[in-house]
Amino acid sequence: MGDNSTQEAIGKGKIKMRLLVGGNTIFATLNDVIYVPSLVKDLYYVNKATSQGYNVEFGDDNCKVRNNHKRVVTQGIQKN
């Protein structure tokens, strides 16, 4: 957590998502998602995504996740 503290995870599973990417609705599933109820924000584990065949690209103010067909399956945009 940045301060060497620990949090208890109480579950593990899949999350099915409906995403809007480039004006198109797509469906995706995140596997092996860990549920930690005490966390205020969600964490995205890049190593887990890449081990499942996704490619994660970081830009100056964005992040894109592509599947093995090079299709963008989700993206994040930094807003100040």
Buried (B, 14 or more C-beta within 10 A) or exposed (E): EEEEEEEEEEEEEEEEEEBEBEEEEBEBEBEEBBEEEEEEEEEEEEEBBEEEEBBBEEEEEEBBBBBEEEEBBBBEEEEE
